[in-house]
Amino acid sequence: LIVTGTCYISYLIRERQEVLLQNGKLVAENIQNQYQALKNQLNPHMLFNSLNTLQSLVRENPEKAQDYIRELSRVLRYTLQENDTHTVTLREEMSFVDAYIFLMKMRYEDNLHFKIEIDERMMEYCLPPLSIQTLVENAIKHNQVSEEAPLFIRVYSDGDKLVVENNCKPLTPNSSTHHIGLRNIKERYQLTGAPAPEIYQDEHIYRVTLSTL
């Protein structure tokens, strides 16, 4: 009886360990699938806008179009790359943001202004990829960008956090920046277990503060 009981207990322990292992795999696969779905939401929109700009440049300034294609390839390579850990270093993210800013500056010229002030010590900190770029894209998408209403975007560090801030010049009085891009960032932060982005808005400023990992 003792031998039989011991064997049965060992069997139950092995069965429980197997169930826990399988459940862990299912959870990991589910998180990976959720993350990839969220990541894929952003790529088509960015590609569509970039190709529209490129089409105009090819007609108006073929020489600038070549520079645009070079930087666009950097942007697309980054957005399409696989990332098993769901995070990138701030250095990698900002290298990508620099390429994206190049594309936007070529499109909007002196009507769009950027100021980057990030503490060098933070460059090896991590965050979900495309976080900063998505906020920059949102600022451009939902605000006026013209000679009469230039847009100013500032990306800076505040302690161990990152802040993306822009002046508010909404396209329409009721326009809002709380769309797919921001929801996407919130959900990807939730998957990492990091604190959610903090949002502040008044009639003059729109600001999003991101935690680093």
SEKOL-955523 format. One record per residue: residue number from 1; residue in three letters; x, y, z of N, C-alpha, C, O in turn. Coordinates in steps of 0.2 Angstrom, whole numbers, plus 5000, padded with zeros to 4 digits. Example, Ala and Ser with C-alpha at 12.3 -4.5 7.8 and 13.67 -1.06 7.14 Angstrom:
BEGIN
SITE  num  residu   n_x   n_y   n_z  ca_x  ca_y  ca_z   c_x   c_y   c_z   o_x   o_y   o_z
SITE    1     Ala  5066  4972  5039  5062  4978  5039  5066  4984  5039  5071  4983  5042
SITE    2     Ser  5064  4989  5035  5068  4995  5036  5064  5000  5039  5067  5006  5040
***
This chain:
BEGIN
SITE  num  residu   n_x   n_y   n_z  ca_x  ca_y  ca_z   c_x   c_y   c_z   o_x   o_y   o_z
SITE    1     Leu  5004  4994  5000  5000  5000  5000  5004  5006  5000  5003  5011  4997
SITE    2     Ile  5010  5006  5004  5014  5012  5004  5017  5013  4998  5017  5019  4995
SITE    3     Val  5020  5008  4994  5023  5008  4988  5018  5011  4983  5019  5015  4979
SITE    4     Thr  5012  5008  4983  5007  5010  4978  5005  5017  4979  5004  5021  4974
SITE    5     Gly  5004  5019  4985  5002  5026  4987  5007  5031  4985  5006  5036  4982
SITE    6     Thr  5014  5029  4986  5019  5033  4984  5019  5034  4976  5020  5040  4974
SITE    7     Cys  5018  5029  4973  5019  5029  4965  5013  5034  4963  5014  5037  4958
SITE    8     Tyr  5007  5033  4966  5001  5037  4964  5002  5044  4965  5000  5048  4961
SITE    9     Ile  5005  5046  4971  5006  5053  4972  5011  5056  4967  5011  5061  4965
SITE   10     Ser  5017  5052  4966  5021  5054  4961  5018  5055  4954  5020  5060  4950
SITE   11     Tyr  5014  5051  4952  5010  5051  4946  5006  5058  4946  5006  5062  4941
SITE   12     Leu  5002  5059  4951  4998  5065  4952  5003  5072  4951  5001  5077  4948
SITE   13     Ile  5009  5071  4955  5013  5077  4954  5015  5078  4947  5016  5084  4945
SITE   14     Arg  5017  5073  4944  5020  5074  4937  5014  5076  4932  5015  5081  4928
SITE   15     Glu  5008  5074  4933  5002  5076  4930  5001  5084  4931  5000  5087  4926
SITE   16     Arg  5001  5086  4937  5000  5093  4939  5006  5097  4935  5004  5103  4933
SITE   17     Gln  5012  5095  4936  5017  5099  4933  5016  5099  4925  5018  5105  4922
SITE   18     Glu  5014  5094  4922  5013  5094  4915  5007  5099  4913  5008  5103  4908
SITE   19     Val  5002  5099  4917  4996  5104  4916  4999  5111  4917  4997  5115  4913
SITE   20     Leu  5003  5112  4922  5005  5119  4923  5010  5121  4917  5010  5127  4915
SITE   21     Leu  5014  5116  4915  5018  5118  4909  5014  5120  4903  5016  5125  4899
SITE   22     Gln  5009  5116  4902  5005  5117  4896  5001  5123  4896  5001  5127  4891
SITE   23     Asn  4999  5125  4902  4995  5131  4903  5000  5137  4902  4998  5142  4900
SITE   24     Gly  5006  5136  4905  5011  5142  4904  5013  5143  4897  5013  5149  4895
SITE   25     Lys  5013  5138  4893  5014  5138  4886  5009  5142  4882  5010  5146  4878
SITE   26     Leu  5003  5140  4884  4997  5143  4881  4996  5150  4883  4995  5154  4878
SITE   27     Val  4998  5152  4889  4998  5159  4891  5003  5163  4887  5002  5169  4884
SITE   28     Ala  5009  5160  4886  5014  5164  4882  5013  5164  4875  5014  5170  4872
SITE   29     Glu  5010  5159  4872  5008  5160  4865  5002  5165  4864  5002  5168  4859
SITE   30     Asn  4997  5165  4869  4992  5170  4869  4995  5177  4869  4992  5181  4865
SITE   31     Ile  4999  5178  4874  5002  5185  4874  5006  5187  4868  5006  5192  4865
SITE   32     Gln  5010  5182  4865  5013  5183  4859  5009  5185  4853  5010  5190  4849
SITE   33     Asn  5003  5181  4853  4998  5183  4847  4995  5189  4848  4994  5193  4843
SITE   34     Gln  4993  5191  4855  4990  5198  4856  4995  5203  4854  4993  5208  4851
SITE   35     Tyr  5001  5202  4856  5006  5207  4854  5007  5208  4847  5008  5214  4845
SITE   36     Gln  5008  5203  4843  5009  5203  4836  5003  5207  4833  5004  5210  4828
SITE   37     Ala  4997  5205  4835  4991  5208  4832  4991  5216  4833  4989  5220  4829
SITE   38     Leu  4993  5218  4839  4994  5225  4841  4999  5228  4837  4998  5234  4834
SITE   39     Lys  5004  5225  4836  5010  5228  4832  5008  5228  4824  5009  5233  4821
SITE   40     Asn  5004  5224  4822  5002  5224  4815  4997  5229  4814  4996  5231  4808
SITE   41     Gln  4993  5232  4819  4988  5237  4818  4992  5243  4815  4989  5247  4811
SITE   42     Leu  4998  5244  4817  5001  5251  4816  5005  5251  4809  5005  5256  4806
SITE   43     Asn  5007  5245  4806  5011  5245  4800  5007  5247  4794  5010  5252  4790
SITE   44     Pro  5001  5245  4793  4998  5247  4786  4996  5255  4786  4997  5258  4781
SITE   45     His  4994  5258  4792  4993  5265  4792  4999  5269  4790  4999  5273  4786
SITE   46     Met  5005  5267  4793  5011  5271  4792  5013  5270  4785  5015  5275  4782
SITE   47     Leu  5013  5264  4782  5015  5263  4775  5011  5266  4770  5013  5269  4766
SITE   48     Phe  5004  5267  4771  5000  5270  4767  5001  5278  4767  5002  5280  4761
SITE   49     Asn  5002  5281  4772  5004  5288  4773  5011  5289  4769  5012  5294  4766
SITE   50     Ser  5016  5285  4771  5022  5286  4768  5022  5285  4760  5026  5289  4757
SITE   51     Leu  5019  5280  4758  5018  5280  4750  5015  5286  4747  5017  5287  4741
SITE   52     Asn  5010  5288  4750  5007  5294  4747  5012  5300  4747  5012  5304  4742
SITE   53     Thr  5016  5301  4752  5021  5306  4752  5026  5305  4747  5028  5310  4743
SITE   54     Leu  5028  5299  4746  5033  5297  4741  5031  5298  4734  5035  5301  4730
SITE   55     Gln  5025  5297  4733  5022  5298  4726  5022  5305  4724  5024  5307  4719
SITE   56     Ser  5021  5310  4729  5021  5317  4728  5028  5319  4727  5030  5323  4722
SITE   57     Leu  5033  5316  4731  5040  5318  4730  5043  5316  4723  5047  5320  4720
SITE   58     Val  5041  5310  4721  5044  5308  4715  5042  5312  4709  5046  5313  4704
SITE   59     Arg  5036  5315  4709  5034  5320  4704  5037  5327  4705  5039  5330  4700
SITE   60     Glu  5038  5329  4711  5040  5336  4712  5048  5337  4713  5051  5342  4711
SITE   61     Asn  5051  5331  4716  5058  5332  4717  5061  5325  4718  5062  5322  4723
SITE   62     Pro  5063  5322  4712  5066  5315  4712  5072  5314  4716  5073  5309  4719
SITE   63     Glu  5076  5320  4717  5082  5319  4721  5080  5318  4728  5083  5314  4732
SITE   64     Lys  5076  5322  4731  5073  5321  4738  5070  5314  4739  5070  5311  4744
SITE   65     Ala  5067  5312  4733  5063  5306  4734  5068  5300  4735  5066  5295  4739
SITE   66     Gln  5074  5300  4733  5079  5295  4734  5081  5295  4741  5082  5290  4745
SITE   67     Asp  5082  5301  4744  5083  5301  4752  5077  5299  4756  5078  5295  4761
SITE   68     Tyr  5072  5300  4753  5065  5298  4757  5065  5291  4757  5063  5287  4762
SITE   69     Ile  5066  5288  4751  5066  5280  4750  5071  5277  4755  5070  5272  4758
SITE   70     Arg  5077  5280  4756  5082  5277  4760  5080  5277  4767  5081  5272  4771
SITE   71     Glu  5077  5283  4770  5075  5283  4776  5068  5279  4778  5067  5276  4783
SITE   72     Leu  5064  5279  4772  5058  5275  4773  5060  5267  4774  5057  5264  4777
SITE   73     Ser  5065  5265  4770  5067  5258  4771  5069  5257  4778  5068  5251  4781
SITE   74     Arg  5073  5261  4781  5075  5261  4789  5069  5260  4793  5068  5256  4797
SITE   75     Val  5064  5264  4792  5058  5264  4795  5054  5258  4795  5052  5255  4800
SITE   76     Leu  5053  5255  4789  5049  5249  4787  5053  5243  4790  5050  5239  4793
SITE   77     Arg  5060  5243  4790  5064  5237  4792  5062  5237  4800  5062  5231  4803
SITE   78     Tyr  5062  5243  4803  5061  5243  4811  5054  5240  4812  5053  5236  4817
SITE   79     Thr  5049  5243  4809  5042  5241  4810  5040  5234  4809  5036  5231  4812
SITE   80     Leu  5044  5231  4804  5042  5224  4802  5047  5219  4806  5045  5213  4805
SITE   81     Gln  5052  5221  4809  5056  5216  4812  5053  5212  4818  5048  5215  4821
SITE   82     Glu  5055  5206  4819  5052  5202  4825  5055  5205  4831  5061  5206  4831
SITE   83     Asn  5052  5204  4837  5054  5206  4843  5052  5201  4848  5046  5203  4851
SITE   84     Asp  5055  5196  4850  5053  5191  4854  5052  5193  4861  5047  5191  4865
SITE   85     Thr  5055  5198  4863  5055  5201  4870  5050  5206  4871  5048  5208  4877
SITE   86     His  5047  5209  4866  5042  5214  4866  5044  5221  4868  5040  5225  4869
SITE   87     Thr  5051  5221  4868  5054  5228  4870  5060  5229  4866  5063  5225  4863
SITE   88     Val  5062  5235  4866  5068  5238  4862  5071  5243  4867  5068  5245  4871
SITE   89     Thr  5078  5244  4866  5081  5249  4870  5079  5256  4867  5077  5256  4861
SITE   90     Leu  5079  5261  4871  5078  5267  4869  5082  5270  4864  5080  5274  4859
SITE   91     Arg  5089  5267  4864  5093  5269  4858  5091  5267  4852  5091  5270  4847
SITE   92     Glu  5088  5260  4852  5085  5258  4845  5079  5262  4843  5078  5263  4837
SITE   93     Glu  5075  5263  4848  5069  5267  4846  5070  5274  4844  5067  5276  4839
SITE   94     Met  5075  5277  4847  5076  5284  4845  5080  5284  4838  5079  5289  4834
SITE   95     Ser  5084  5279  4836  5087  5278  4830  5081  5278  4824  5082  5281  4819
SITE   96     Phe  5076  5274  4826  5070  5274  4822  5066  5280  4821  5064  5282  4816
SITE   97     Val  5065  5283  4827  5062  5290  4827  5065  5295  4823  5062  5299  4820
SITE   98     Asp  5072  5295  4823  5076  5300  4819  5074  5299  4812  5074  5304  4808
SITE   99     Ala  5074  5293  4810  5072  5291  4803  5065  5294  4801  5064  5296  4796
SITE  100     Tyr  5061  5292  4806  5054  5294  4805  5053  5302  4805  5049  5305  4800
SITE  101     Ile  5057  5305  4809  5057  5313  4809  5059  5316  4802  5056  5320  4800
SITE  102     Phe  5064  5312  4800  5067  5314  4793  5061  5314  4788  5061  5319  4784
SITE  103     Leu  5057  5309  4788  5052  5308  4783  5047  5314  4784  5044  5317  4779
SITE  104     Met  5045  5315  4790  5040  5320  4792  5042  5327  4790  5039  5331  4788
SITE  105     Lys  5049  5328  4792  5052  5335  4790  5052  5336  4783  5051  5342  4780
SITE  106     Met  5053  5331  4779  5053  5332  4772  5046  5333  4769  5045  5337  4764
SITE  107     Arg  5041  5331  4772  5034  5332  4770  5032  5339  4772  5028  5342  4768
SITE  108     Tyr  5033  5341  4779  5030  5347  4781  5035  5353  4782  5033  5358  4783
SITE  109     Glu  5042  5351  4781  5047  5357  4780  5047  5361  4787  5047  5358  4792
SITE  110     Asp  5047  5368  4786  5047  5372  4792  5041  5373  4796  5041  5377  4801
SITE  111     Asn  5036  5369  4794  5030  5370  4798  5030  5365  4804  5025  5365  4808
SITE  112     Leu  5035  5360  4804  5035  5355  4809  5042  5356  4812  5047  5356  4809
SITE  113     His  5042  5356  4819  5048  5357  4823  5048  5352  4828  5043  5350  4832
SITE  114     Phe  5054  5349  4829  5056  5344  4834  5061  5346  4839  5066  5350  4837
SITE  115     Lys  5061  5344  4845  5066  5345  4850  5067  5339  4854  5062  5337  4857
SITE  116     Ile  5073  5336  4854  5074  5330  4857  5079  5331  4863  5085  5334  4862
SITE  117     Glu  5077  5330  4869  5081  5331  4875  5081  5325  4880  5077  5324  4884
SITE  118     Ile  5085  5320  4878  5085  5314  4882  5091  5312  4885  5097  5313  4882
SITE  119     Asp  5091  5311  4892  5097  5309  4896  5101  5303  4893  5097  5298  4892
SITE  120     Glu  5107  5304  4891  5111  5298  4888  5111  5292  4893  5111  5286  4890
SITE  121     Arg  5110  5293  4899  5110  5287  4904  5104  5282  4902  5104  5277  4904
SITE  122     Met  5099  5285  4899  5093  5281  4898  5093  5277  4892  5088  5273  4891
SITE  123     Met  5098  5278  4888  5098  5275  4881  5097  5267  4881  5095  5264  4876
SITE  124     Glu  5100  5264  4887  5099  5257  4887  5093  5255  4891  5092  5249  4891
SITE  125     Tyr  5089  5259  4893  5082  5257  4896  5078  5255  4890  5079  5256  4884
SITE  126     Cys  5073  5251  4892  5068  5248  4887  5061  5251  4887  5059  5253  4892
SITE  127     Leu  5058  5249  4882  5051  5251  4881  5048  5247  4875  5052  5245  4871
SITE  128     Pro  5041  5247  4875  5038  5243  4869  5040  5247  4862  5040  5253  4862
SITE  129     Pro  5042  5243  4857  5044  5247  4851  5038  5251  4848  5032  5249  4849
SITE  130     Leu  5040  5256  4844  5035  5260  4841  5031  5265  4846  5027  5269  4843
SITE  131     Ser  5033  5265  4852  5029  5269  4857  5030  5276  4855  5025  5280  4855
SITE  132     Ile  5036  5279  4855  5037  5286  4854  5035  5288  4847  5032  5293  4846
SITE  133     Gln  5037  5284  4842  5035  5285  4835  5027  5286  4834  5025  5291  4831
SITE  134     Thr  5023  5282  4838  5016  5282  4837  5013  5289  4840  5009  5291  4837
SITE  135     Leu  5016  5291  4846  5014  5297  4849  5016  5303  4844  5012  5308  4844
SITE  136     Val  5022  5303  4841  5024  5308  4836  5019  5308  4830  5017  5313  4828
SITE  137     Glu  5017  5302  4828  5013  5302  4822  5006  5304  4824  5003  5308  4820
SITE  138     Asn  5003  5303  4830  4997  5305  4832  4997  5313  4833  4992  5316  4831
SITE  139     Ala  5002  5316  4835  5002  5323  4836  5002  5326  4829  4998  5331  4828
SITE  140     Ile  5005  5323  4824  5005  5326  4817  4998  5325  4814  4995  5329  4810
SITE  141     Lys  4995  5319  4815  4989  5317  4812  4983  5321  4814  4979  5322  4810
SITE  142     His  4983  5323  4821  4977  5326  4824  4978  5333  4825  4973  5337  4828
SITE  143     Asn  4983  5336  4822  4984  5344  4823  4986  5347  4817  4988  5344  4812
SITE  144     Gln  4984  5353  4816  4986  5357  4810  4994  5358  4810  4997  5358  4815
SITE  145     Val  4996  5357  4804  5003  5358  4803  5004  5363  4796  5003  5360  4791
SITE  146     Ser  5005  5369  4798  5005  5374  4792  5009  5380  4794  5011  5380  4800
SITE  147     Glu  5010  5384  4789  5014  5390  4791  5010  5395  4796  5013  5398  4800
SITE  148     Glu  5003  5395  4796  5000  5399  4800  4999  5395  4807  4998  5399  4812
SITE  149     Ala  5000  5389  4807  4999  5385  4814  5004  5379  4814  5003  5374  4813
SITE  150     Pro  5011  5381  4815  5016  5376  4815  5015  5372  4821  5012  5374  4826
SITE  151     Leu  5018  5366  4821  5017  5361  4826  5024  5360  4829  5029  5359  4826
SITE  152     Phe  5024  5360  4836  5030  5359  4839  5030  5353  4844  5025  5352  4848
SITE  153     Ile  5034  5348  4842  5034  5342  4846  5041  5341  4850  5046  5342  4847
SITE  154     Arg  5040  5339  4856  5046  5339  4861  5046  5332  4864  5041  5329  4866
SITE  155     Val  5052  5328  4863  5053  5322  4866  5059  5323  4871  5064  5325  4870
SITE  156     Tyr  5057  5321  4878  5062  5323  4883  5061  5318  4889  5056  5314  4890
SITE  157     Ser  5067  5317  4893  5067  5313  4898  5065  5317  4905  5067  5323  4905
SITE  158     Asp  5061  5313  4909  5060  5316  4915  5061  5311  4921  5056  5307  4922
SITE  159     Gly  5066  5311  4924  5068  5306  4929  5069  5299  4925  5073  5300  4920
SITE  160     Asp  5066  5294  4926  5066  5288  4923  5061  5287  4918  5059  5281  4915
SITE  161     Lys  5057  5292  4916  5052  5292  4911  5053  5296  4905  5058  5300  4905
SITE  162     Leu  5049  5295  4900  5050  5298  4894  5043  5302  4892  5038  5299  4894
SITE  163     Val  5044  5308  4890  5038  5312  4889  5038  5314  4881  5043  5317  4878
SITE  164     Val  5032  5314  4878  5031  5316  4871  5026  5322  4872  5020  5320  4874
SITE  165     Glu  5027  5328  4870  5023  5333  4871  5022  5338  4865  5027  5338  4861
SITE  166     Asn  5016  5340  4863  5015  5344  4858  5010  5350  4859  5006  5349  4864
SITE  167     Asn  5011  5355  4856  5006  5361  4856  4999  5358  4853  5000  5355  4848
SITE  168     Cys  4994  5361  4855  4987  5358  4853  4985  5363  4848  4983  5369  4849
SITE  169     Lys  4984  5361  4842  4981  5365  4836  4977  5360  4832  4978  5358  4827
SITE  170     Pro  4971  5357  4836  4967  5352  4833  4964  5354  4826  4963  5360  4825
SITE  171     Leu  4964  5349  4822  4961  5350  4815  4954  5352  4815  4952  5357  4811
SITE  172     Thr  4950  5350  4820  4943  5352  4821  4942  5353  4829  4946  5350  4833
SITE  173     Pro  4937  5357  4831  4936  5358  4838  4935  5352  4842  4937  5352  4848
SITE  174     Asn  4932  5347  4839  4930  5341  4842  4935  5335  4841  4934  5329  4843
SITE  175     Ser  4941  5336  4838  4945  5331  4836  4949  5329  4842  4950  5333  4847
SITE  176     Ser  4951  5322  4842  4954  5319  4848  4959  5315  4846  4959  5312  4841
SITE  177     Thr  4965  5315  4851  4970  5310  4849  4969  5303  4852  4974  5299  4852
SITE  178     His  4964  5302  4855  4963  5296  4859  4960  5290  4853  4954  5289  4854
SITE  179     His  4964  5288  4849  4962  5284  4844  4966  5277  4844  4969  5275  4849
SITE  180     Ile  4967  5274  4839  4970  5267  4838  4977  5267  4841  4979  5263  4845
SITE  181     Gly  4981  5272  4839  4988  5272  4841  4989  5272  4848  4993  5268  4851
SITE  182     Leu  4985  5277  4852  4986  5277  4859  4983  5271  4863  4987  5269  4867
SITE  183     Arg  4978  5268  4860  4975  5262  4864  4980  5257  4863  4981  5252  4867
SITE  184     Asn  4983  5256  4857  4988  5251  4855  4994  5252  4860  4996  5246  4863
SITE  185     Ile  4997  5258  4861  5002  5258  4866  5000  5256  4873  5004  5252  4876
SITE  186     Lys  4994  5258  4875  4992  5256  4882  4991  5249  4883  4993  5246  4888
SITE  187     Glu  4989  5245  4877  4988  5238  4878  4995  5234  4878  4996  5229  4881
SITE  188     Arg  5000  5237  4874  5006  5234  4874  5010  5235  4880  5013  5231  4882
SITE  189     Tyr  5009  5241  4883  5012  5242  4890  5009  5237  4895  5012  5234  4899
SITE  190     Gln  5002  5236  4894  4999  5231  4899  5002  5224  4898  5002  5221  4903
SITE  191     Leu  5003  5222  4892  5006  5215  4891  5013  5215  4894  5015  5209  4896
SITE  192     Thr  5017  5220  4895  5023  5220  4898  5023  5220  4905  5028  5219  4909
SITE  193     Gly  5017  5222  4908  5016  5223  4915  5019  5230  4918  5019  5231  4924
SITE  194     Ala  5021  5234  4913  5023  5241  4916  5017  5245  4917  5012  5244  4914
SITE  195     Pro  5018  5251  4921  5013  5256  4922  5010  5259  4915  5014  5260  4911
SITE  196     Ala  5004  5260  4915  5001  5263  4909  5004  5270  4908  5005  5273  4912
SITE  197     Pro  5004  5272  4901  5005  5279  4900  5001  5284  4904  4995  5283  4905
SITE  198     Glu  5004  5290  4905  5000  5295  4909  4999  5300  4904  5003  5302  4900
SITE  199     Ile  4993  5303  4903  4990  5308  4898  4988  5314  4902  4984  5314  4907
SITE  200     Tyr  4991  5320  4899  4988  5326  4901  4987  5330  4895  4990  5330  4890
SITE  201     Gln  4981  5334  4896  4979  5338  4890  4976  5345  4893  4971  5344  4897
SITE  202     Asp  4977  5350  4890  4973  5356  4891  4973  5360  4885  4974  5357  4879
SITE  203     Glu  4971  5366  4884  4969  5369  4878  4976  5371  4874  4975  5372  4868
SITE  204     His  4981  5371  4878  4988  5372  4874  4992  5366  4873  4996  5366  4868
SITE  205     Ile  4992  5361  4878  4997  5356  4878  4994  5349  4878  4989  5348  4881
SITE  206     Tyr  4997  5345  4874  4995  5338  4875  5001  5334  4876  5007  5335  4873
SITE  207     Arg  5001  5330  4882  5007  5327  4884  5006  5319  4886  5001  5318  4889
SITE  208     Val  5010  5315  4884  5010  5308  4886  5017  5306  4889  5022  5307  4886
SITE  209     Thr  5016  5303  4895  5022  5301  4899  5023  5294  4899  5018  5290  4901
SITE  210     Leu  5028  5291  4897  5029  5284  4896  5034  5281  4901  5039  5284  4903
SITE  211     Ser  5033  5276  4904  5037  5272  4909  5043  5268  4905  5041  5266  4899
SITE  212     Thr  5049  5268  4908  5054  5264  4905  5054  5257  4908  5052  5257  4914
SITE  213     Leu  5057  5252  4905  5057  5245  4908  5065  5243  4910  5066  5238  4913
***
